[in-house]
């Protein structure tokens, strides 16, 4: 059962690992439609239309949801594993400033600590309620790293404490998506629990790829290493649940992380400036369901092979969702940017360019006689609107030969954080490219227009990370081994001896 299911990142990983979907709960209507469109047909429930329905987990009781999804009366038998990622905006540092701003706007007394009193902070309690109702053999919870230090409180440890009281062996850690082949340095907290009756160890997946993480990740790691167990309601110190998984290193002999260039292979180019000049791109609703054909009959990289041949979500000669934003002012600026440039670099470059062009027009006499409106329009076309000191990460052009940064739900409002590395295309990434960078296969459909589709992708757990965890949970609860699709589709070999040895040592035992 998938709680806070979104469009189905965790569901897809577990379904690919051989689990059958018993039920899902999602509040966002478009995400719920996407989840239903992709998983209703393979669900155990007998009411397919119910899987398209948005549900508020804080308002509906589990019993009514179980009945609607066709699993009432047999929940204990049907739900072996409970998974979910409660909304993270209240935990994430990038969301705290917005929460404070909105609270100040409403003139609230507790605006300074708005992120601490946000109602979404306690959604983990609803998750625990479903644990008690379903009594799963194992469970998985995902969230942002900042859940480890929410106003000085380690919420993950608090959750672990309550789960231990329900009879679960619980551990949590930080995992980076790039370690598992995803072309993105997305870092998240994952908590796994296994019922003590199984007498099993909690084991996290072993990294399959290596990359040097960008600066900034070590601060979160340092916080994680220094976690102090919280005191329980009974004022007794409890066992620490944190299990630190060491970063992979070059010595491990792992293949390098998937790059943006490899990830976007076979998708046709979109030359934004050419489309603009021909009047073939305009403001308005973009349809992610529109089909587009690949540039080659066969996949040209291991990643494009995985995206085109993912079990149950494979495609033949076309995919969907290769649509981009209408940004006429900025296409010419995107073309000038170099890989890795952020907002301050491009702001300085554009300011210099603007001054050069204005001086050239003045010297040539082009501006003489031009009215004020024309000159203002010219200045506007070459002036960026944001303060480079306040928005250092507002823009970023992808490196072709590296994984990309974390995809955020904010992609639903703009996608300047992920500008395509190809200057000739001069654009931000498309919906399908975002899906690939998040490891959603090309046969996975997204409901709604472009903005809701971007938001669904940014909110999701990368399915390939979910798959790696699901394979481990299969073993923990006693399932038979299955062939690992990553061996065939990604060309992964048996793990080197040093990795296998470390895998034995990394078991999270008391």
C-alpha positions in Angstrom: 0.0 0.0 0.0 1.4 3.4 -1.0 0.5 6.4 1.1 1.1 10.0 -0.2 1.6 8.1 -3.4 2.1 11.0 -5.8 2.2 9.9 -9.4 3.8 6.6 -8.3 7.6 6.7 -8.0 7.7 4.3 -5.1 4.9 2.2 -6.5 6.7 1.7 -9.8 9.9 0.6 -8.1 8.0 -2.0 -5.9 5.8 -3.2 -8.8 8.9 -3.8 -10.9 10.4 -5.7 -8.0 7.4 -8.1 -8.0 5.1 -6.5 -5.4 1.4 -6.2 -6.2 -0.3 -2.9 -5.5 -3.1 -3.3 -3.0 -4.0 0.4 -2.5 -2.8 3.9 -2.9 -3.7 7.3 -1.3 -2.9 10.6 -2.9 -4.3 14.1 -2.3 -3.3 15.9 -5.5 -6.0 15.2 -8.3 -3.6 15.2 -11.2 -1.1 13.0 -9.4 -3.9 10.6 -8.4 -5.0 10.4 -12.0 -1.5 9.6 -13.2 -1.2 6.9 -10.5 -4.4 5.4 -11.5 -3.6 5.5 -15.2 -0.4 3.7 -14.7 -1.3 1.2 -11.9 -5.1 0.6 -11.8 -4.9 -2.2 -14.2 -2.3 -4.1 -12.2 -3.9 -3.4 -8.7 -5.3 -6.1 -6.5 -8.3 -4.0 -5.8 -11.4 -4.6 -7.8 -12.6 -1.0 -8.2 -10.3 0.4 -10.9 -11.9 3.8 -11.1 -11.2 4.3 -7.3 -7.5 4.5 -8.1 -8.0 7.7 -10.0 -9.7 9.5 -7.1 -7.8 12.0 -5.0 -8.1 11.4 -1.2 -7.3 13.4 1.9 -5.6 11.1 4.3 -6.4 13.5 7.2 -10.1 13.5 6.5 -11.0 10.0 5.4 -10.6 7.1 7.8 -8.7 4.0 6.7 -11.8 1.8 6.7 -13.6 3.9 4.1 -10.6 3.9 1.9 -10.1 0.2 2.2 -13.8 -0.4 1.3 -13.6 1.9 -1.7 -10.5 0.2 -3.0 -11.9 -3.3 -2.6 -9.6 -4.6 0.2 -11.8 -4.1 3.3 -12.0 -7.2 5.5 -8.7 -8.6 4.4 -6.2 -5.8 5.0 -3.9 -7.9 7.2 -3.6 -10.4 4.4 -3.3 -8.0 1.5 -0.8 -5.4 2.8 2.6 -7.0 3.4 4.5 -3.7 2.9 3.4 -0.2 3.6 5.3 2.6 1.8 5.1 6.4 1.6 6.7 9.8 1.6 4.7 12.4 3.7 4.9 15.8 2.1 8.3 17.4 2.7 7.7 21.1 2.2 7.5 21.8 5.9 10.7 19.9 6.6 12.8 21.2 3.6 14.9 24.3 4.1 13.9 25.6 0.7 10.3 25.5 1.8 10.8 27.1 5.2 11.4 30.6 3.9 8.2 30.5 1.9 6.2 29.3 4.9 7.6 32.2 7.0 6.9 34.7 4.2 3.3 33.6 3.9 2.9 33.7 7.7 4.2 37.2 7.9 1.9 38.2 5.1 -1.0 36.9 7.2 0.4 38.8 10.2 0.6 35.6 12.3 2.2 35.7 15.7 4.3 32.6 15.2 5.6 33.5 11.7 9.2 33.0 12.7 8.5 29.3 13.4 5.9 28.8 10.7 7.7 25.7 9.5 7.5 24.1 12.9 3.7 24.6 13.3 2.8 23.7 9.7 0.1 21.0 9.7 2.1 18.8 7.3 4.8 18.3 9.9 2.6 15.8 11.7 1.5 13.7 8.7 3.9 11.1 9.8 1.4 10.4 12.6 -1.2 9.5 9.9 1.4 7.1 8.4 1.7 5.4 11.9 -2.0 5.1 12.0 -2.0 3.1 8.8 0.8 1.0 10.2 -1.4 0.0 13.1 -4.4 -0.6 10.7 -2.5 -2.7 8.1 0.1 -4.4 10.4 2.6 -4.8 7.5 5.6 -7.1 7.6 7.8 -4.3 6.5 7.5 -0.5 5.8 9.3 2.3 4.0 9.2 6.0 4.7 11.0 8.6 2.6 11.6 12.3 3.2 14.1 15.2 2.8 17.4 15.1 4.8 16.2 18.1 6.9 13.7 15.8 8.6 16.8 14.8 10.7 17.0 18.3 12.1 13.6 20.0 12.1 14.0 23.0 14.5 16.5 20.9 16.5 14.4 17.8 16.5 15.1 14.6 14.8 11.7 13.6 13.5 13.0 10.4 11.9 14.1 9.2 15.3 10.7 10.1 16.8 9.0 8.0 14.1 11.4 5.2 14.7 10.7 5.3 18.4 6.9 4.9 17.8 7.5 2.1 15.3 9.6 0.2 17.8 6.7 0.3 20.2 4.6 -1.3 17.5 7.1 -4.2 17.2 9.4 -3.1 14.4 13.1 -3.1 14.0 13.8 0.3 12.4 16.8 2.0 10.8 17.1 5.0 8.6 19.9 6.6 6.5 20.6 9.0 3.7 20.9 7.7 0.2 21.9 9.6 -2.9 20.1 8.7 -6.1 23.2 9.0 -8.2 24.7 6.0 -6.3 22.0 3.8 -7.9 22.4 4.9 -11.5 19.9 7.8 -11.5 21.3 10.8 -13.4 20.6 13.1 -10.5 22.4 13.9 -7.2 19.1 13.8 -5.2 19.6 13.0 -1.5 16.8 11.7 0.7 16.2 10.1 4.0 14.9 6.5 3.8 13.5 4.7 6.9 12.9 1.0 6.8 11.1 -1.1 9.4 10.8 -4.9 9.6 8.5 -6.6 12.1 10.5 -8.2 14.9 8.7 -11.5 14.4 10.6 -12.1 11.1 13.9 -11.9 13.1 15.5 -10.1 10.1 18.2 -7.4 9.8 17.4 -4.1 8.2 19.7 -3.8 5.1 19.9 -0.9 2.8 20.8 -1.3 -0.9 24.5 -1.3 -1.9 25.5 1.5 -4.3 25.9 0.4 -7.9 27.5 3.6 -9.3 30.0 6.2 -8.2 30.2 10.0 -8.5 31.8 12.8 -6.6 29.0 14.7 -5.1 28.9 18.5 -5.5 29.9 20.8 -2.6 27.2 21.3 0.0 26.2 17.7 0.7 28.8 17.2 3.5 26.9 19.6 5.8 23.9 17.4 5.9 26.1 14.4 6.3 27.8 15.9 9.3 24.5 16.6 10.9 23.4 13.0 10.3 26.6 11.6 11.9 26.1 13.6 15.0 22.5 12.7 15.6 21.6 12.3 19.3 18.8 9.9 20.2 15.6 11.7 21.4 14.0 10.9 24.8 10.8 9.0 24.7 7.5 10.0 26.3 8.6 7.8 29.2 11.8 9.8 29.7 14.1 6.9 28.8 16.8 7.1 26.2 16.2 4.7 23.3 18.4 2.9 20.9 19.7 5.1 18.1 18.1 4.1 14.8 20.5 5.8 12.4 22.5 3.6 10.1 25.2 5.5 8.2 25.9 4.2 4.7 29.3 5.2 3.5 29.6 7.0 0.2 31.0 4.8 -2.6 34.5 5.6 -3.7 36.7 5.2 -6.8 38.3 2.2 -5.1 35.1 0.3 -5.2 35.4 -0.2 -9.0 31.8 0.9 -9.7 30.8 2.3 -13.0 30.5 6.1 -13.1 27.1 7.7 -12.4 24.7 8.2 -15.3 25.2 11.7 -17.0 22.7 14.1 -18.3 23.9 13.4 -21.8 23.4 9.7 -21.5 20.0 10.2 -19.9 18.5 12.3 -22.6 19.9 10.3 -25.5 17.4 9.3 -28.4 15.0 12.1 -27.6 14.7 14.5 -30.6 16.1 18.0 -30.2 13.8 21.0 -29.8 15.4 24.1 -31.2 13.4 26.7 -29.3 14.7 29.8 -31.2 13.8 28.3 -34.6 10.3 27.4 -33.3 9.9 30.9 -32.0 11.0 32.5 -35.3 8.5 30.3 -37.2 5.7 31.0 -34.8 5.5 27.3 -33.9 5.7 27.8 -30.1 3.4 30.0 -28.1 2.1 30.7 -24.6 -0.6 28.3 -23.5 -1.4 24.8 -22.4 1.1 22.1 -23.5 -0.2 18.5 -23.7 2.2 15.9 -22.2 0.3 13.2 -24.0 1.4 14.3 -27.4 3.6 11.5 -29.0 7.1 12.2 -30.3 9.4 9.8 -32.2 12.9 8.7 -31.1 16.0 9.7 -33.2 17.1 6.1 -33.4 15.4 2.7 -33.8 17.5 1.2 -31.0 18.6 2.7 -27.7 22.1 4.3 -27.9 23.0 4.4 -24.2 22.3 2.1 -21.2 20.0 4.6 -19.7 17.9 5.1 -22.8 17.7 1.3 -23.1 16.3 1.2 -19.5 13.9 4.0 -20.2 12.6 2.4 -23.4 12.5 -1.2 -22.2 11.5 -1.0 -18.5 9.3 -4.0 -17.8 5.5 -3.3 -18.3 6.4 0.3 -19.3 8.4 -0.3 -22.5 7.9 1.7 -25.7 8.7 1.0 -29.3 9.4 4.0 -31.6 7.9 6.9 -29.7 7.2 8.4 -26.3 5.2 11.3 -24.9 5.6 14.6 -23.0 8.5 16.1 -24.9 7.1 19.6 -24.5 8.9 22.8 -23.2 8.1 26.2 -21.7 7.4 29.3 -23.7 10.2 31.7 -22.6 10.7 34.0 -25.6 12.8 36.6 -23.7 15.3 34.0 -22.5 16.0 31.6 -25.4 18.7 33.8 -26.7 20.2 34.0 -23.2 20.2 30.2 -22.8 22.1 29.9 -26.0 24.9 32.1 -24.6 25.3 30.3 -21.3 28.1 27.8 -20.7 27.6 24.5 -18.9 27.5 24.9 -15.2 26.7 28.6 -15.2 24.3 29.8 -12.5 22.4 33.0 -12.2 25.2 35.3 -11.1 27.4 34.2 -14.1 24.7 34.7 -16.6 23.6 38.0 -15.0 27.1 39.5 -15.3 27.4 38.2 -18.9 24.0 39.6 -19.9 24.7 43.0 -18.3 27.9 43.3 -20.2 26.2 42.1 -23.4 23.4 44.6 -22.9 25.8 47.5 -22.5 27.8 46.5 -25.5 24.6 46.3 -27.7 23.3 49.6 -26.5 26.6 51.3 -27.1 26.8 49.8 -30.5 23.3 50.9 -31.4 24.0 54.4 -30.1 27.3 54.7 -32.1 25.7 53.4 -35.3 22.9 55.9 -34.9 20.2 53.1 -34.7 18.8 54.6 -31.5 18.6 58.2 -32.8 15.0 59.0 -33.4 13.8 55.9 -31.7 11.0 56.6 -29.3 11.2 55.9 -25.6 8.9 52.8 -25.9 11.2 51.2 -28.4 14.3 51.8 -26.3 12.6 50.5 -23.1 11.6 47.3 -25.0 15.2 46.8 -26.1 16.5 47.3 -22.6 13.8 44.9 -21.2 14.8 42.2 -23.7 18.4 42.3 -22.4 17.7 42.8 -18.7 17.3 39.9 -16.2 14.7 40.6 -13.5 16.3 39.0 -10.4 18.9 40.3 -8.0 22.0 38.0 -8.4 22.8 38.3 -4.7 19.4 36.9 -3.7 18.8 34.2 -6.4 22.2 32.5 -6.9 20.6 29.2 -7.9 17.7 30.6 -9.8 19.2 29.5 -13.1 21.5 26.6 -13.9 22.7 25.1 -17.1 23.2 21.3 -17.0 26.6 19.7 -17.4 26.5 17.2 -20.3 28.9 14.8 -18.6 27.6 14.9 -15.0 24.4 14.0 -13.2 22.0 16.9 -12.7 20.9 18.6 -9.5 17.8 17.6 -7.6 14.6 18.0 -9.5 12.1 19.9 -7.3 8.3 20.3 -7.4 9.1 23.9 -8.3 9.6 22.7 -11.8 5.8 23.1 -12.0 6.2 26.9 -11.9 9.5 27.3 -13.8 12.3 25.1 -14.9 15.2 27.5 -15.0 17.0 25.3 -12.5 17.5 22.8 -15.3 18.5 24.5 -18.6 19.4 22.0 -21.4 23.2 21.7 -21.9 22.8 22.0 -25.7 23.2 25.7 -26.5 21.8 25.2 -30.0 18.5 24.0 -28.5 18.5 27.1 -26.1 15.8 26.0 -23.7 14.9 24.5 -20.4 14.3 20.7 -20.2 11.1 19.1 -21.4 8.6 17.1 -19.3 9.9 13.8 -20.7 13.5 14.8 -20.1 12.6 15.6 -16.5 10.9 12.2 -16.2 14.0 10.5 -17.5 16.3 12.4 -15.1 14.0 11.1 -12.3 14.1 7.6 -13.8 10.5 7.4 -14.9 10.5 5.2 -18.0 9.2 6.4 -21.4 6.0 4.4 -21.2 5.0 6.1 -17.9 2.1 8.5 -18.5 1.5 11.8 -16.8 -2.0 13.3 -16.5 -2.7 17.1 -16.7 -1.0 19.9 -18.6 2.7 20.6 -18.5 2.9 22.4 -15.1 1.1 19.6 -13.1 3.3 17.0 -14.9 6.5 18.8 -13.9 5.3 19.1 -10.3 4.5 15.4 -10.2 7.9 14.5 -11.4 9.7 16.8 -8.9 7.7 15.5 -6.0 8.4 11.8 -6.8 10.8 9.3 -5.4 13.1 8.1 -8.3 11.6 4.7 -9.3 15.1 3.2 -9.7 16.0 4.0 -6.1 12.7 2.6 -5.0 13.4 -0.6 -7.0 16.8 -1.0 -5.3 15.2 -0.7 -1.8 12.3 -3.0 -2.8 14.8 -5.8 -3.9 16.3 -5.6 -0.4 12.9 -5.7 1.3 12.0 -8.8 -0.7 14.9 -10.5 1.0 14.1 -9.2 4.4 10.6 -10.5 4.5 11.5 -13.9 3.0 10.5 -13.6 -0.7 12.3 -15.7 -3.3 15.0 -13.9 -5.3 14.1 -12.6 -8.8 16.3 -11.6 -11.7 17.6 -8.0 -11.3 16.5 -6.0 -14.3 19.5 -3.7 -13.9 21.8 -6.5 -15.0 20.1 -6.9 -18.3 19.0 -3.4 -19.1 21.8 -1.3 -17.5 24.6 -3.8 -18.1 25.5 -4.0 -14.4 27.8 -6.8 -13.5 28.2 -8.7 -10.2 29.3 -6.4 -7.5 33.1 -6.3 -6.9 34.3 -8.2 -3.9 35.1 -5.0 -1.9 31.4 -3.9 -2.3 30.1 -7.3 -1.4 32.3 -7.3 1.7 31.1 -3.9 2.7 27.5 -4.9 2.1 27.9 -7.6 4.8 29.3 -5.0 7.2 26.7 -2.4 6.5 23.8 -4.4 8.0 22.1 -2.2 10.6 22.1 -4.3 13.7 21.9 -3.3 17.3 
